[in-house]
Amino acid sequence: MSKASATRPERVLLVHAHPDDETLSSGGTIATLLELGAHVTVLTATRGERGEMLTASLAPLAGDGPRVAAHRETEIRAALAALGGPDHLWLGGPGARPTDLPERRYTDSGMQWGPDGRAQAADDAPADSLTAADLGEVVDDVRAAIRSTMADAVVSYADDGGYGHPDHVRVHHAARYAARAEDVPFSMIVDPDDAAGTDMTVDVLPVRAKVRAAIEQYRSQVTVDPVDPADPTALSWVMPHGVRQHAPAVEAFRHDAPAAEPAPETFADMTPAGKVTSVVVAGVLGVLAGGLGTITHQQTLGAFPAGIVLTTLIAVGLTVGVRLLYRSRAMVAAVGIGIIVATQVLVAVGGQSSPLVLANTAGYVWTFGPAVIAMLALAWPDLSGLRAARSGGGSTTSTRSGDGSATGVAARSGSAASHE
């Protein structure tokens, strides 16, 4: 289930690197979600300024970043309309930028082919490119998009970006971190043939005509093969490097399961049952320390009062340690009461002639010392909130509540893509 309530449709945010990625990688899912009544938003990080221009009429634009960007803006508008009209945002622009920051544009980082046949970062990525930007800034922009769209689910690439393109990889990390920070489920585009890595698939054959119409808008990037009369549902296209790709019958995704819940760090983080248990354990430790101290506090090593020094250190370490580690006055009180109870019980059992607690310095220290130590540990203020405020540097970062459960949103891998 997603976080969508029963009173409104599910809201899905798909985060992509360049115009056409949303259609080639997840067009079928976008069209399907829209037909099912979901509210879909596509967030595009760059305008693909460094992409190739395939047709003769567009070839003069190649290398002219602003003109390429303007053309690809028209392509993505037409493609999204063909898919059914999802909302669209540009990363760093309205709806995808913290309101206290000026808007900015991230440009295409470019890529080059590595010796392993996969894409890698270009040597000449511009200073305003997506990969040159601070990752924290990119994450904040995606978080702003999640909040402005009230997304119940975020979908983007797997950690390799599909085929290694640096912009795809950067988008993966930014979307994943942002989704976790906003407590929204995150799903990764995966290869539908990779059964081991697939949580769910979406049958996209019913919306094949919409996907074809959308891909045909990207004439600068791909050449779509004509409809095959023998199989009208077949869809293929030729990439800039000459490789033909075939659209699968399903698009698939893998849900990014959040890390296991961390163990409670303080008494306040514990469950009610955990708090009761911790107080009981603290009391038992206090009883053990009290019993040990009552029996050994009179021991000496020559003239050195080793017993009372050791037992006092145990009492200090136990009470102060509990206060510092768990920030719990209840646990400190349990330790102190445990020590006092153990001491009084042992003295009572021994009677007036008991040699356990004598009327000497060590006896008086052990009789009153643990109580004084516990009172001091109980009395000092908890400054953890002040420390956190100082260390946080005045951060205004916020998170959203939610159940963090899996969503029924999927997208197909663009693992063979090699364009921008």
N, C-alpha and C positions, 0 to 999 in steps of 0.2 A: 504494500500500500504506500501511497505517497502521503504528503501532508495536506493535500487538498481536502477541504471540508465538503460535506454533502450538499452545501448550499451554493457552491460555485465550481466551475470546471477546473481541472488540473492545469497548473501553469508551469510550462517547461521552458527552460533557457538553454539553447544550444550555442556553444562558444566555438567559433572557427577562426582560422588564421587569415584567409583570403577569400574574396568573392569566388564562387564556384565550389569551394570546399563543402559548403553546407549542402549543396545539391548532389555532388558526386559521392559524398560520404554518408549523407543522412537524408537525402531528399524524399525517399519513400516513407521514412518515419515521420518527417514533417507533414507531408500530405495526409498520411494516415491519422495522425493526431488531430489535425485540423478537421478532418471529416468526422472524427469521434467527438468533436466539440471542445477539445482542449484549447487553452490559450497558449500559443507558441510564440516565442521571441527568438530571433537569430541575432547573436552578437558577433560582429566581425571585427577582428583586431586591426587589419590593415586593408588598404585598397589594392594590394597586389601591384604596386608601382613598377616592380621589376619583372613582371611576367612577360612572356613572349606574346607577340602579335602574329597570329598564324595567317590570316588572310592578306591578300595583296593590298586590299584597300586600307587595312589597318597597319600594315608594316611600317609606314612612316612614323607612327606613334612610338615605336619601340625605342627605349632609352630616354624618352621624355616623360619623367615621372608624373608631373602634374596632369599631362594630357592622358596618359595611360590610366591614372586614377579616375579622372572624370569619365572616361569611357567605361571603365569597369563598374563604376557606380550605376550607370544606366543598365548594364547587364544584370547586376544583382537585383535591381528593382524589378526588371521584367521576369527574371527567374523566380523570385519569391511570389510574384503575382500568379505565375503559372502553377506554383505548388499549392496555391490556395490563399495566399495573402497573410503570412505570419507577420508580426511586428518585427521591426529591424532597428538595431542600434549599432553605432560605431564605437569601438572602445576609445575611451577618453573624451567622448562627446556627451551631449545631453542624455541623461538617464544612465550613463555608464562612466560617471566621474563624480567623486565626492563634491558636494556643493560648495565646499570651502576652497576648492582649487580651481584655477583657470583651466579651461578645456585645452586639450592637446590632441595631435594626430600622431599615431604610430605608423611609420612607413615600413614597407616590405624590406626584410633583412637580406633577401637574396639567398642563394645557395650554390653549391658546387658539388659535383659528384666525387665521392671518396673512392679510394682504391678497392673498397669492399662492395662497390656498386650502389651504395646508399648515399642519400643526400647528407651534406654536412654544411657547416656555416661558411658563408662566403668570406673571402679575405678583405672585401671592401664594403662591408656593411656600413651604411651611413650612421652618423651620430644620433639621428632621430629615429632609428629603426627600432623595431619591437625588441630585438635581442639586446640592443644597447641600453635599453631602459632599465631602471631599477626594478627588480622583480616585485618588491614590496609595493611599488606604485601601480604596477600592472594588476597585482592582486587586489588592491584597494578599488581599482576601477571595476573589476569584475564583481567585487562585493557590492559596489554601488548599483550595478545592473541587477544583481540578485534582489536587492532591496526594492529598487524602483519597479521591477516587474512582479514582485511578490512571488518569486519562483518557488515551486514545490520540489523541483528537480533540476539538476544541471547535467548536461551531456557535453562531452568533448572527446578529444583523442586519447589513446592509450599513451603510456609514458614515452614511447619511441616516436610519437607523433605520426604513426602510420608508416612512414618510410624514412624518417630521420630529418625531415626539413626542420631547421632550427626554429622557425616561427611556430610550427606545429608543436614542437617540444615545449617551447615557452608557454604556449596557450594551455597545454595540458597541465603544467605545474601551476600556472596562475588560477585556472578554473578549479583544479582540485583543492588547492589551499583555500581559495575563496569559499568554496562550498563547505569545507570543513569549518571554517571560521563562522559561517552563517548557519551552521547546523542544518544543511540541506543535503539530501542524497546526491551522490555524484556517480554517473555512469560513464564508462569509457567505450569508445567505438572500437570494435574488434572484428577480426576476420570471421565471417560466418562459417567458414570451413574449419576453424579452430574450435572443435567441440570442447576441448578441455578448458578453454578460456571464455566460454560463452555462458552467460546466465539466462539470456532470453533472446528470442528472435522475433522479428516483425515481418509478417507476410506482406510484401510490397507489390505483388503482381496486380492487385486490384487498382493501384494508383499509378501503374506503369505509364499511362498516357500523360499524366501530369508531370512525372519525372522527365520523360522524353522532352516534353515541351519546355521544361525549365533548362535542361542541359543544352538544348538548341539555342538558348539565348547567349551562351558563352562561346560565341564564334571566334573570339580572340584566343581562346584557350584549347578548345577541342573541336574535332570534326565528327559529328554524329553520323553513324551509318544509317542508310534508309531503312524504313520498316520492311521486315521480311514477311512477305505475304503468307509464307508457310508457317510462320510463328510470330504473330503480331506482338506477343509479349516480350520477344527478344529485344534487347537493347545493348548496343555497343558503340564505342567511340574510339577515335584515334587521338592519342596524346601528342604534345609537341615533339617528343623524342621519337615518335613513330610507332610506339607500342599500342596495340589495340586492347582495350579493356571491355569486359562484359559485365553488365549489371547483374548481380545475383538475384535470386528469387526472394531472398530474405535479407534483412539488415539486422545486425546483432550487436549486443553490448554486454559488458561485464560490469556488475555493480561493484563499486569500490567500498568494501566493508570497512567501517571505521575501526581503529585500533581498540583493543580491549580497554574497558574502563580502568583507569589507574586506581591503585589502592588508595584508600582515604589517607590524606596527609595530616589532618588535624582531627580533634574530637568533634568539631562542628561538621566535618565532612562525613562522619559515620552515620549509619542507619540507627534508628532507635534501639534495635537489638544490639547493634555493635557498641553503642554507648553504654548500655547496661553491662554488657560483657566486659568492656574495658574498665569500668568502675570496679566491678567484682575482682578482676585480675589485679588491679592496682591495690585493692584492699588486701588480697592474699599476699602480694609482695610486701606490703607494709607489715603484715603479721609475721612473715618470715624474717624480715629485717628486724622487727621488734624482738622476736625470740632470740635471734642470733646476738643482737646487741645486749640484751639483758644477761645472757649467759657469759659473754666474753668481754664486756666493757671494763671489768676490773683487772684484766690481764696486763702484765707488764713485761718488758724485756729489759731486765736490769732495772735502771731507774726510769726508763722511758715508758710512758703510759700508752703502750701500743694498742691496747684494747679499746679505750675510749676514743683515741684518734681514728682507728679503723672504723669503728661503728658510727662515729659522727660523720665521717666521709661517706659511708654507705647511705646514711639518712639524707645528707645533703645531695648526693648524686641522684638518689631515687626521686626525691621531691622536686628538685630543680630540673632534673632531666625530663620528668613527666611534664612539667610546666612549659619547658622550652619546646619539646618535641610535639606535644599534642595541644598546647595552649588550653589546657583544661584545669580549671579550679576544682571541678568535681573529682577528678582523678587524684589531684594533690591532696584533697581532703581525705579521700579514701586511704591513701598511703599513710598520712599522719594518724588517722584514727586507728588503722591497723597496727602501727607501731605502739601507740599508747595502750590499746587493748591487750596486745601480747605482753607488754611489760607488766601491766597491772594484774593480768591473770597469773603470770608466773610468780609475781611477788605474793599474791594472795595464796597460791598453792603452797609456797614455801613457808608462809607464816611470818610472825614477827622475828623469828630467829634466822630467817632466810639469809644466806650470804650473797644472794644474787645482786641486790642493790643496797650498798652500804652508805652510811652517812658520811661520805667523804667527797672530795672534789669530783671524782669520776662518777660517783653515784648521783650527785646533784645535776651534773651536766647531762647524764643520760636520762634522768627523770624529766627535766624541763627542756633540754636541748631540741629533741625532735619536734615538740609542740611549737617552739619558737621558730624553728626552721620552716615548718609547714605554714605557719601564720605569715611569715615573710614571703614565701612563695605564692601564697594566696593573695597577698596584698598588692604585689607590684602590678602595674597596669599592662595591658596587652598592647604593645606598640606595633604589631604586625601590620595593621591597616595603614599606619603612618609610613612604615617602611615600604609597603607596596606602592603607595601613592608616589613616594619619592623616586623609587626605582622605575616606575612606569613612565616617568617623564611627562605626565599630564596627558597621556594617550586618551583619545576619545573613541577608540575602537570598541564596537559593541557587537554582540552576537544575538542571534534569534533563537527562540526556543522552538522545539519540534521533536517529533518522535524519531527522526533520522532513519526511518524505515526505507526499504527498497521501493523503487518506483517502477511502474510499468512502462518505462521509456527506453527505447533502444535506438542504436544507430550502427550502421555498417562501417567496417574498416575501409580506409582509403589507403591501404598498405601499398598498392602498386602505383599510386599517383606520383607524378613527378613534375608538378607544375606549381605556380605561385598564384 
